[in-house]
Amino acid sequence: MTIEQRIADALARQDVSGAATEAIRAYGPQVLGYLRTLIRDPEDASEVFSQFAEDLWKGLGGFRGECTVRVWAYKLAWHAASRFGRDPYRRRRERLGTTMASRLAGSVLSTAEGSRDRRSAEVERLRQRLSPEEQTLLVLRVDRRLSWRDVAEVMAEEGAPADEATLRKRFERLKAKLARLATEGGLLGD
């Protein structure tokens, strides 16, 4: 039975807690990796990941199944990161009491710490020069191998779906930009 099937089975039994646990355990490490690419500060990335886990935990009961839970998880992470980026008061706040979602998010964070992929410093510097939208497009399409339809679903604004053709064109421009930056940085020959 696939992860998606186990989650659907738990939801069919009205076991939202079990479905959320399954989703966070299965997709949490890859979502955390995405957030760490998008948000450089490890503490900030952890904070956004915790918000993502809370959003997933609270929202899974209303999940309509218009996409896979994996794609929906990336969409929640993208929205959590976007809210974090727009928050003018990103000061540390006193944390709320630990909830089940927070404890589960903490276990994924601690597990992922030991297995985090170490990219070369040069590639990491290139990624840092990209906008959050460009980083998201790159991670979802290349690192996570999502289809264009799924990338469009993740990057859709509320009520305004992203156009796949536009995303493909942005991706082509992004590849050209990365090639230019890599050449300028001495990573590629002329």
SULFENSUL-V182179 format. One record per pair of residues at least 4 apart in sequence whose C-alpha atoms are under 7 Angstrom apart, sorted by the first residue. I is the first residue (numbers start at 1). GAP is how many residues later the second one is. Records with the same first field share a line. If there is no record, write none. Layout:
BEGIN
I: GAP ; GAP
END
This chain:
BEGIN
1: 4 ; 5
2: 4
3: 4
4: 4 ; 65
5: 4
6: 4
7: 4 ; 12 ; 15 ; 16
8: 4
9: 4
10: 4 ; 5 ; 6 ; 8 ; 9
11: 4 ; 5 ; 8
15: 4
16: 4 ; 44 ; 45
17: 4
18: 4
19: 4
20: 4 ; 36 ; 37 ; 40
21: 4
22: 4
23: 4
24: 4 ; 29
25: 83
27: 4 ; 43
28: 4 ; 80
29: 4 ; 79 ; 83
30: 4
31: 4 ; 43 ; 46
32: 4 ; 17
33: 4
34: 4 ; 105
35: 4 ; 10
36: 4 ; 6 ; 9
38: 94 ; 97
39: 5 ; 6
41: 4
42: 4
43: 4
44: 4
45: 4
46: 4
47: 4
48: 4 ; 32 ; 33 ; 36
49: 4
50: 4 ; 52 ; 55
51: 4 ; 29
52: 4 ; 24 ; 25 ; 28
53: 4 ; 48 ; 52
54: 4 ; 47
55: 4 ; 21
56: 4 ; 17
57: 44
59: 4
67: 4 ; 5
68: 4
69: 4
70: 4
71: 4 ; 79 ; 83
72: 4 ; 82
73: 4
74: 4 ; 80
75: 4 ; 79 ; 80
76: 4
77: 4
78: 4
79: 4
80: 4
81: 4
82: 4
83: 4
98: 4 ; 5
99: 4
100: 4
101: 4
102: 4
103: 4
104: 4
105: 4
106: 4
107: 4
108: 4
109: 4
112: 4
119: 4 ; 5
120: 4
121: 4
122: 4
123: 4
124: 4
125: 4
126: 55
127: 8
130: 4 ; 5
131: 4
132: 4
133: 4
134: 4 ; 40
135: 4
136: 4
137: 4
138: 4
139: 4 ; 5
140: 4 ; 5 ; 6 ; 11
141: 4 ; 5 ; 6 ; 10
146: 4 ; 5
147: 4
148: 4 ; 16
149: 4 ; 15
150: 4
151: 4
152: 4 ; 9 ; 10 ; 11 ; 12
153: 8 ; 9
155: 7
156: 4 ; 5 ; 6
157: 4
163: 4
164: 4
165: 4
166: 4
167: 4
168: 4
169: 4
170: 4
171: 4
172: 4
173: 4
174: 4
175: 4
176: 4
177: 4
178: 4
179: 4
180: 4
181: 4
182: 4 ; 5 ; 6
183: 4 ; 5 ; 6 ; 7
END
